[in-house]
Amino acid sequence: MVTTELHQRQVVCTIAERNTFSAPSGMDCGTYMQPFFDMGGPGYITDNATSACEYCAFKVGDQFYQNFGMDYGTQWRDLGIFAAFIASNLILLFIGS
């Protein structure tokens, strides 16, 4: 259910959710962070300032749930497992009563 809701949803961080740091002297935020993004790092910087860089850890919702080993491609399998769990609990409830 999480993967269905967050799949390809754009993330817009609030001010409180942004990580603030300073770029090294002579570099702007974009130049400093570019190697990180080139290596597949998630997130985005809010502006290309030369000081007080603001970084948001997620750009799309998929980046959030992938950290937990979830995948959008397995949504129907996961729903089937969930339905089987509910059905088995109902069967045990009726057997026990």
Secondary structure, DSSP 8 states (H G I E B T S, - for coil): -HHHHHTT-B----GGG-EEE---TT--HHHHHHHHHHTT---EES---SSSEEEES-SBTHHHHGGGT--GGGHHHHHHHHHHHHHHHHHHHHHH-
